[in-house]
Amino acid sequence: MFWLLLIASYLIGSFPTALLVGKLIFGVDIRDHGSKNPGATNTLRVFGKKSAIFVLLVDLGKGALAAFLPLYFQLDAEPLYFGLAAVIGHCFPIFARFRGGKAIATTAGALLVANIPLFIIAYVSFFLVIYLTKYVFFGSISVGLSMVIYDFFSEKLEFEIVFLLFFFLLIFLHRSNIRNFILGVEPKINDKNLINDRIPPKNGGIKM
């Protein structure tokens, strides 16, 4: 049952929300536009607020649903592992040729079910770092760093290696942002030029 639910969690995470919104409503592959990331932040940049909120909620729900599976089936296993399996699915989705997002929304959903205190710490850090730096990728990487620090100061180092690997995964996933930042071309969240990446719905369809 453990491995069956773990695989199911990965498949749940693999549901390519932003990719489907882009193709079904806007007629484009979001991975070819904006930052080229199929996540909520780039959805906001390319498709607008309504689409971004939808993508955010579904991606968050993927992590929450996966983390809830062992609780629902009364499996004696740590829910966080199943949430992280969904995160891996989100980043490397089998349904989208393994070209996925950067983990932040799905991780939030997993932590909401598995560890609420850690969720609060990680995402207060996320928004605080973005507020101070105006760079989303710095906030995203701070989520992983917060998780490592949280576990380091906990009574038992249950997830230190897992969280450390996750932190390095976030750095890997944001390598293009880091490169752009070093080159001085990474846009800040309040960059007015981001509106130029906006795409209208195809055929005058329903706006999201």
N, C-alpha and C positions, 0 to 999 in steps of 0.2 A: 504493500500500500504506500509506503514511504516514497519509493522511486516512481510509482505511478502518479502520485500527487505532485512530485517534483517536476516530472515531465509535463504534467498538465499546467503547472504554474509557469513553466517556460513558454508553453504554447499560448497561454493567456497573455503573457507579456509581449508575445510576438505580434499581437493584433496591431496592425500599422495605422493607427488612428489618423494622424496628420496626413499620411500618404493617401488614404482613402478620401478624406475631405478634399484634398487638392485635386484628385483625379475625378471624383464624382461631381463636385460642385463647381470647381474652377477650371477643370480640364487640363491641369498641369501636374507635373511631378514636383512637389515642394523641394525635393532634393536637388533641383536644378535652379533654385531661386533663393534670394536672400543669403543667409548663412549656410544654406544647403542642408540644414539639420531638420529632420522631421519631428520636431517637438513643439511644445506650446509657445515658446518664445519666438521662434521663427514663424510659426503660424500667425502670431500677432503681427509680426513685421510684414508678412506677405499677404495674408488674407483678412486681417482685421480682428477686432475684439471678440465678436460673437463666435467666430470660428476658434479663436484661441481659447476661450472659456470652455467650449465643447471639448476640444482636444485635451485641455488640462484636466477636466473632470473625468473623462474616460481613461486617460493614462494614469491618473491617481487611483481610479477604481480598479485598474488592472493589478496594481500592487496590493491594494487592500483585499481584493478577492483572493489573490494567491495566498496571502498571509493568513486569511481566514479558513482556508481549506483544511488544515490539520485540526483546527478547533471544531469545525463543523463535523468532520468525520471522527472526532475524538481520538486522534492519533497522538501518541506521546512523543511529540517532536517539537522543536523550536519553530514557531511561526515565521521568524525572521529569515530562516533559510529558504522558505518557500517564496517569501516576498522578494528575496534577492534573486531567486531563479526567474521570477517575472521581470526583474530589472535586467538581467542578462538577456532575456527574450526581447525586451524593449530595445536594448542596444544592438543586439545581433539577431533580428527577427528572421525566422525561417520563411515567413510569408512575404518577405521583402528583400530577398537575396542578401540577408544579413547586413543590410545598410539601414540602421535604425537611429534612434535618438540618443540623448546624452544622460539619461537615467534620473533626472531630478524629480519630475512629477511622480513617476512610478515608485521611486524610493520613498517619497512622502507618503503615498498610500500604504506601502508596506509598514512603515514605522508607525503610522496611525493605529494600526491593528496590533503590531508586535511590541512596540515600546513607545508609549506616548511621551514620557519625559525626554527621551532622545529625539523624538520628532520635534518637540518644542525647542530644544537647544539647537538642533541642526538648522532648523528653518528660521529661527530668530537670527542666527548667524548669517544665513543666506540673504535675508532681506537687509540686515544691517550692513553687510559688506557691500552689497549693491548700492545701498544708499550712500555709503562713504566714498566708493570708488566710481560709481556709475557704470561699472562693467558687470554684466550678468555672469560671465564665465568665472570671474573671481568669486562671486557668490556661490556658484555651483561647486567649485572646488572646495570652498570652505565647508560645505556640507560633509564631505568625506573627512576633512581634517577634524571637524567637530566630533564626528563619530569615533575617530581614533582617540582623541583626547578624553572623551566621555568614558570609553571603556578602560582607558589607562588609569583613571581615577576611581573606577568602580571597585567594589570589594573583590570581585573575581574577574580575572582577565579572560572572559568567555569568548569574546569575538575579536580580540586584538589583531590576530593575523588576518581574519576575514575583512575587518574594517580597513586594515592597512592595504590589503590588496585592492579593496574598493576605492580607496583614496588614489592609488596609482592608476586604477582604471579610469577615474575621472580626469586625471592629468592626461592620459592617453587620448581619451575621447575629446578633450578640449585642446589638443595639440595645435590645431589650425588657429584657434583663438589666441593661444599663447604666441604663436609665430606672428600673427597679425599685430598683436600688441607690441612685440619687440620691433616690428617694422613700422609701427606708428599708424597702422591702417585699421585697427580694430575699432568699430564704432561703439560709442557710449550709448547707454539706454535712452538718453535724451537727445541723441543726434537727430536733427530735423531732416537730414537727408534720407533717413530710413523710410520715409513716406514714399519715396520714389520707387521702392520695391513692391508697392502694393499692386495686387492683381484683382481685377473685377471678376465676378462670377461669369461662367461661360454662357453664352446665348441669353444674357440678361436674366439669368436664373435667380433663384432664391438667394438673397444676401445673408451671409453669416458673419 
